[in-house]
Amino acid sequence: MQFINTPAARATKLPFSQAVRIGDVLYLSGTLGNVPGKAMELVPGGMEAQARQTMENTGATLAENGLSFRDVFKCTVMLADMSQWAAFNAIYVTYFDPDRLPARSAFGTNGLALGALVEVECCAYAGGR
């Protein structure tokens, strides 16, 4: 088992690992639409901006581990307001090949960290890398 934190992630001193690798699977912690380099500040612009930044932040963690969205096989999506489902999906689907959409669960919640509108956690296949 390998606990993964980049120097930037360690500097935030948040109480979790950015990702954990067990065998051929990389488990990413939930990701928010925070401004890169500013763990405690969400991007302005509502759901669309936060959704895009959440996916960009997820992609950055994947890339830091030699992976991409093509390696993602499962996502869990948490939305502060389920009426924003369509707005989130419009952004989300642009990050995946239409023939390789990961399995996904989604639910509405309240109290996401920083007052975020969306949080996404993913699992990716890291076999052979």
C-alpha positions as CSV (number, residue, x, y, z in Angstrom):
1,M,0.0,0.0,0.0
2,Q,1.4,3.4,-1.0
3,F,0.1,6.7,0.4
4,I,0.6,9.5,-2.2
5,N,0.9,13.2,-1.6
6,T,2.8,15.7,-3.8
7,P,4.8,18.3,-2.0
8,A,2.0,20.8,-2.7
9,A,-0.6,18.5,-1.2
10,R,1.6,17.9,1.9
11,A,1.9,21.7,2.3
12,T,-1.8,22.0,2.8
13,K,-1.6,19.8,5.9
14,L,-5.1,18.4,5.2
15,P,-5.9,15.2,7.2
16,F,-6.0,12.8,4.2
17,S,-3.8,11.5,1.4
18,Q,-4.3,12.8,-2.1
19,A,-4.4,9.2,-3.3
20,V,-3.6,5.7,-2.1
21,R,-2.4,2.9,-4.4
22,I,-3.2,-0.6,-3.6
23,G,-1.9,-3.1,-6.2
24,D,-3.1,-2.0,-9.6
25,V,-5.7,0.5,-8.3
26,L,-5.3,4.1,-7.5
27,Y,-7.9,5.5,-5.1
28,L,-8.2,9.3,-5.4
29,S,-9.6,11.3,-2.5
30,G,-12.6,13.4,-3.2
31,T,-11.7,16.5,-5.2
32,L,-13.2,20.0,-5.1
33,G,-13.1,22.9,-7.5
34,N,-10.4,24.7,-5.5
35,V,-8.0,27.1,-7.1
36,P,-4.7,25.3,-7.9
37,G,-2.2,26.1,-5.1
38,K,-4.9,27.4,-2.9
39,A,-6.5,24.4,-1.2
40,M,-8.9,26.5,0.8
41,E,-10.3,28.7,-2.0
42,L,-12.9,27.6,-4.5
43,V,-12.9,29.0,-8.0
44,P,-15.6,31.6,-8.6
45,G,-18.4,31.1,-11.2
46,G,-20.8,28.6,-9.8
47,M,-21.4,25.0,-10.8
48,E,-19.9,25.1,-14.2
49,A,-16.7,26.6,-13.0
50,Q,-16.4,24.3,-10.0
51,A,-17.2,21.2,-12.1
52,R,-14.5,22.1,-14.6
53,Q,-11.9,22.8,-11.9
54,T,-12.9,19.7,-10.0
55,M,-12.2,17.6,-13.1
56,E,-9.0,19.5,-13.9
57,N,-7.8,18.9,-10.3
58,T,-8.7,15.2,-10.7
59,G,-6.8,15.1,-14.0
60,A,-3.8,16.7,-12.4
61,T,-3.7,14.0,-9.6
62,L,-4.0,11.3,-12.3
63,A,-1.2,12.8,-14.3
64,E,1.1,13.1,-11.3
65,N,0.7,9.3,-11.0
66,G,1.2,8.6,-14.8
67,L,-2.5,8.1,-15.5
68,S,-5.3,9.9,-17.3
69,F,-9.1,9.9,-17.4
70,R,-8.8,6.8,-19.8
71,D,-7.7,4.9,-16.7
72,V,-10.6,5.9,-14.5
73,F,-13.2,3.1,-14.0
74,K,-15.4,4.4,-11.2
75,C,-16.4,7.8,-9.9
76,T,-18.6,9.0,-7.1
77,V,-20.2,12.4,-7.5
78,M,-21.6,14.4,-4.6
79,L,-23.7,17.4,-5.4
80,A,-24.8,20.1,-3.0
81,D,-27.9,20.6,-5.1
82,M,-29.3,17.8,-7.3
83,S,-31.0,20.4,-9.5
84,Q,-27.5,21.1,-10.8
85,W,-27.1,17.5,-12.1
86,A,-27.5,18.5,-15.8
87,A,-25.0,21.4,-15.5
88,F,-22.5,19.1,-13.8
89,N,-23.0,16.3,-16.4
90,A,-22.4,18.8,-19.3
91,I,-18.9,19.4,-18.0
92,Y,-18.2,15.8,-16.7
93,V,-18.7,14.0,-20.0
94,T,-16.2,16.2,-21.8
95,Y,-13.4,14.5,-19.8
96,F,-14.1,11.0,-21.0
97,D,-14.3,9.1,-24.2
98,P,-18.0,8.4,-24.8
99,D,-17.2,4.7,-25.2
100,R,-15.2,4.5,-22.0
101,L,-17.5,6.2,-19.4
102,P,-16.6,5.0,-15.9
103,A,-19.2,3.4,-13.6
104,R,-20.6,6.1,-11.4
105,S,-22.7,6.8,-8.4
106,A,-24.1,10.2,-7.5
107,F,-26.0,11.6,-4.6
108,G,-27.1,14.9,-3.2
109,T,-25.6,16.1,0.0
110,N,-25.1,19.1,2.1
111,G,-22.1,20.4,3.9
112,L,-19.4,19.7,1.3
113,A,-16.0,21.1,2.4
114,L,-15.6,24.9,1.8
115,G,-19.2,25.1,0.8
116,A,-18.4,23.4,-2.5
117,L,-21.1,22.7,-5.0
118,V,-19.5,19.4,-6.2
119,E,-17.0,16.8,-5.1
120,V,-15.8,13.9,-7.2
121,E,-13.8,10.9,-6.1
122,C,-12.4,8.3,-8.6
123,C,-10.7,5.0,-8.8
124,A,-8.3,4.3,-11.7
125,Y,-6.5,1.2,-13.0
126,A,-2.8,1.7,-12.6
127,G,-1.7,-1.8,-13.8
128,G,1.7,-1.9,-15.3
129,R,2.6,1.7,-14.4
